[in-house]
């Protein structure tokens, strides 16, 4: 990269963690650099963390649901 990186066009970072994990597993360059085993374990851990997070319902969400039900 040359010049100001903020002024250059490129692919945006994924907004959702699930999209980022998918992109991570599709990236052959990363798998070559980090190793297949590391990428597999990293993806499995981050995917599990995401599932646990998505199952969590916060007090704010409960209050909002009760108020708007």
N, C-alpha and C positions, 0 to 999 in steps of 0.2 A: 504494500500500500504506500502510496505517495501522497503528500499534501495533508490536508485536514480531513480526517476520517469522518467527522460529523457532516461534512458537506458532500460526501460521496454516497451514491445510491448503492443499495445492496439489498439482500434479503433481510426482512425484519426478524427479530427474535420471536419465537413462539410466545404467545400470551399464556396459554394453558400449559400446566405441567404435563398433562397427558400428551399434548402435541410435541412438547420438548423431548419427552422420552421416546416418542416414535421417531422423531428426527435423529436423536442420538443413535438409535439402533440402525437407522438407514445409512449412517455415515461410515463408509468404508475406510476413509482416512483415519478416523478416530480408532476404529477397531484395529487397524494395522499398527498404530502408534501405541495404544494402551493395552492391546492384547484382547483376544476373544474372551478369555476367562474373566478378566477384570470387567469388561463391558457387560457380560452376562450377569455377574454378581451385582454390579452397580445398578443395572436396570431392574433386577429383581428386588433389591432393597428399596429403591426409589418408587417402584410401582406399588410395593406393599405399604410404604409410607403414605402414598397418595390415597390408596384404598381406605386406610385407617382415618385419614383426615376427612375424606368425603363422608364417612359414616358418623362423624362427630356433629352433633347439633348443639349450637351454642345457646346460651340464655337469651341473647338478642334475637336469634332466629325463632326460638320458642315464643317469646313475647310478640314478635311480629306476626307469627302464624295465628296465635290466639286472638290478637287484635283484629286481624283481617279475615278470619274464618267465617 
